[in-house]
Amino acid sequence: MTEATTIAVGQETHVAEATEGGARSLASDAWRQLKKNPVFWVSVVLITIFVVMAAVPQLFTQTDPTEAILKDARMRPSSEAWFGRDIQGYDIYARTIYGARASILVGVFTTIGTVILGSLLGIMAGFYGGWSDTLISRITDVFLAIPLLLGGILFMSTFPNNANSAYLVVVFKVVLALTILGWPSLTRLMRSSVLQVKPNDYVQAARALGASPWRIIRSHILPNAMAPVIVVSTINLGVYISVEATLSFLGIGLTPPAISWGVSISDALVALRTTPHILLFPSLFLSLTVLAFIMLGDAVRDAFDPKTR
Amino acid sequence: MTTTETSTTATTRGEARRQQTADSVYKPKDGLLLEVDDLFVEFHTDDGIAKAINGVSFDLYQGETLAILGESGSGKSVTAQAIMGILDVPPARITGGQVRYCGQDLLTMPDEQRRKTRGPEISMVFQDALSSLNPVFPVGWQIAEMFRQHRGMNKSDAMERAIKLMQRVQIPAAKERVKAYPHQFSGGMRQRIMIAMAIALDPAVLIADEPTTALDVTVQAQIMELLQELQQERQMGLILITHDLGVVADVADKIAVMYAGRIVERADVYDLYRQPAHPYTKGLLESIPRLDLKGQNLAAIGGLPPNLMNIPPGCAFNPRCRYAQDICKQDRPELREVLPGREAACHFSEEVLNG
């Protein structure tokens, strides 16, 4: 009996290992978790609809959003104009559909901009440490002190749009303003994340096996430090969209003739008491878009955090 | 074990290695691979300066296994990290000495040139293989990375080599398991993968820093066997860092015993076990539990290792030493030859040798 047990212990348990199921990485585990989350699917469906709307608005409407029929101004929703017409006689449905483009463009590009800039600086600060860490962290502190909206107002009123500025120029001016103001939170997050990953043995082992600093960052630091940044930037995407709408509402973000939900909301205010439907539709779409991205960020965060399972 | 003896048992892999060194800029002279010469390392902390290594010297030849033995905080791991050049500077600072690989000083080498020696020339196996493998990549990918990075191989060739290596370190069903992640392997299997990565580029020197400490006893023996096998096959110089006297006895050729950042005794493995020349070594050997002394109290070395910020003057071991006399509190004994081929740093080695 004793002898048999000793032998059994002496063998490494190959069999049990070999029969184990498919590979499970953090990402595949997160995906498995996401698939089960209804919030994730609702947000994905919403986001897909809005992205398609932004890319090919013609799929949703044949009406020209710049065609103003003044005699039908303030018309209530009808079979002819589903969401009714606004003060200028524009078709609200068409303008709401076309307005998605500005929000999605600003949201996506600002997120890309802040993630690239923020991660880069965060990695530099966290990985190299020393004076580069001190310098980057202090600059981050300075920028963090500026509120996003206030900074945006300041930037956009310092560099106002001309009446004949191209659409993309107007959009990217807003993207630039929000990127300049939005990167510090991601830098801070990335820095702390890198500091957490850096002392791990596998980073040390990679050094001992001759990996270059660039390769250590790319293969070992980044994949292990990226998860929180992904989550926060997804949530931020919704925030950037709402800030864009706010700036446009104030008349300094996207300006007519550019079509944007913020501009539509601003235009609707004068007739709020008599024809509230003009305000309702662009506001509803804006809220749904922001909500969709925040829900997605939430779902992704839950999926990446094993403690919430 | 000398080079000439073992070269007859060397397989083609060993030949390949020698072929490779013939092309490389690093050529061992008379089989001498690594010389550590009077190495000093300090750690600068808020509480003061911790003197982790205080003048360590040793040589390593091809096909030789040197065990560095010592308790926690004796400086064995720091020595390994200093050789590899992976000490975090600051807080660590190398304040003196040389580490020569094939005659070239690694410490004064430009960073980029030195980085290129890690992997193909000098390589290392870490203590805890779970945390030493990147959790987000499959193990095969991580082994293949070595070939892609240093040899510029394409993905499929590198992966093929990775599978071969996994087979070489005796991972069952290697082909099916290349895509598995580190957490899907047992401790012993993970250590095998770590070893596969370390030997991937046929290094001339392999440093194993407590390779079996995180494993259970039955697996320990298998891993040591594998290391020894690979070492003989490739004629590597192996530095084995451990605090486990049992692990050392079977594998090592030479032993260096470290205490408070210094080597206190250096000897062939058999001589050291049969007849220690330093009171510390003697204490260590006496503290091994023995079956024939069952029921009796285990002999232990009294006291604690010294605080590295405040190493006692004279011999660092004197407060715990049963041979200690006044001279030990003032004069620090240097490493000296006490018998042919044996060195110890003790004023009373002769008495220790005679029991």
Interface residues (C-beta under 8 A of the other chain):
Chain A: V9 G10 E12 T13 H14 E17 A18 E20 A23 R24 S25 L26 A27 N200 D201 Y202 Q204 A205 A206 R207 A208 L209 G210 A211 S212 R215 S219 H220 P223 N224
Chain B: M84 I86 R115 K116 T117 R118 G119 P120 S123 M124 F126 D128 S131 S132 L133 N134 P135 V136 F137 P138 E145 M146 Q149 H150 P172 A173 E176 R177 K179 A180 Y181 H183 Q184 F185 S186 G188 M189 M194 M197 A198 T218 V219 Q222
